[in-house]
Amino acid sequence: MIKITQTRSQIGQSRRHRGTLRALGLGKIGSSVEKPESPVLAGMLRKVRHLVQVEEV
């Protein structure tokens, strides 16, 4: 499992980055979700790595 925490605002980001955050289940700074590790998730995290913090659980 991977814990994903949003650390920066989505304001000023591209529409694609905002959509990726929404698909991850994030929306506000400080919000966290836990998801199972997968190649699809890795691609999403690579796209928004400047907005989130990732740690293994």
Backbone hydrogen bonds in HBPLUS format (Angstrom, degrees):
<---DONOR---> <-ACCEPTOR-->    atom                        ^
c    i                          cat <-CA-CA->   ^        H-A-AA   ^      H-
h    n   atom  resd res      DA  || num        DHA   H-A  angle D-A-AA Bond
n    s   type  num  typ     dist DA aas  dist angle  dist       angle   num
A0057-VAL N   A0001-MET O   3.06 MM  56  5.45 174.0  2.06 138.2 138.5     1
A0002-ILE N   A0035-LYS O   2.77 MM  33  5.40 160.4  1.81 157.6 164.1     2
A0035-LYS N   A0002-ILE O   2.92 MM  33  5.40 158.8  1.97 153.0 157.0     3
A0003-LYS N   A0055-GLU O   2.75 MM  52  5.32 171.9  1.76 175.8 173.3     4
A0055-GLU N   A0003-LYS O   2.99 MM  52  5.32 155.4  2.06 150.6 157.7     5
A0004-ILE N   A0033-VAL O   2.84 MM  29  5.43 166.9  1.86 164.9 169.1     6
A0033-VAL N   A0004-ILE O   2.98 MM  29  5.43 148.2  2.08 146.0 156.2     7
A0005-THR N   A0053-GLN O   2.93 MM  48  5.18 165.5  1.95 153.5 158.3     8
A0053-GLN N   A0005-THR O   2.75 MM  48  5.18 151.9  1.82 150.1 159.9     9
A0006-GLN N   A0031-SER O   3.05 MM  25  5.78 161.2  2.08 165.1 168.8    10
A0030-GLY N   A0006-GLN O   2.82 MM  24  5.39 169.8  1.83 147.1 150.7    11
A0007-THR N   A0051-LEU O   2.84 MM  44  5.66 160.9  1.87 144.1 150.2    12
A0008-ARG N   A0051-LEU O   3.21 MM  43  4.84 149.4  2.31 137.5 132.1    13
A0013-GLN N   A0010-GLN O   3.15 MM   3  5.45 160.0  2.19 129.6 129.4    14
A0018-ARG N   A0014-SER O   3.07 MM   4  6.41 163.1  2.10 154.5 159.0    15
A0019-GLY N   A0015-ARG O   2.96 MM   4  6.12 154.9  2.02 145.3 152.1    16
A0020-THR N   A0016-ARG O   3.03 MM   4  6.24 148.4  2.14 140.2 148.6    17
A0021-LEU N   A0017-HIS O   3.04 MM   4  6.33 158.8  2.09 150.9 155.7    18
A0022-ARG N   A0018-ARG O   3.06 MM   4  6.29 157.0  2.12 145.4 151.7    19
A0023-ALA N   A0019-GLY O   2.91 MM   4  6.12 153.7  1.98 145.8 153.0    20
A0024-LEU N   A0020-THR O   3.00 MM   4  6.24 139.0  2.17 142.5 153.5    21
A0024-LEU N   A0021-LEU O   3.17 MM   3  5.08 126.0  2.48  91.6 105.6    22
A0026-LEU N   A0021-LEU O   2.97 MM   5  5.31 162.7  2.00 157.8 152.0    23
A0025-GLY N   A0022-ARG O   3.03 MM   3  5.11 146.3  2.15  99.1 109.6    24
A0031-SER N   A0028-LYS O   3.11 MM   3  5.64 163.9  2.14 133.1 134.7    25
A0042-ALA N   A0038-SER O   3.01 MM   4  6.28 154.7  2.08 148.8 156.1    26
A0043-GLY N   A0039-PRO O   3.10 MM   4  6.37 151.2  2.19 144.3 150.5    27
A0044-MET N   A0040-VAL O   3.12 MM   4  6.46 154.5  2.19 147.5 154.4    28
A0045-LEU N   A0041-LEU O   2.92 MM   4  6.16 161.4  1.95 154.6 159.5    29
A0046-ARG N   A0042-ALA O   2.98 MM   4  6.13 147.7  2.09 141.2 150.0    30
A0047-LYS N   A0043-GLY O   3.23 MM   4  6.43 144.1  2.37 139.4 147.5    31
A0048-VAL N   A0044-MET O   3.32 MM   4  6.69 142.9  2.47 143.5 152.3    32
A0051-LEU N   A0048-VAL O   2.91 MM   3  5.48 164.9  1.93 122.2 127.2    33
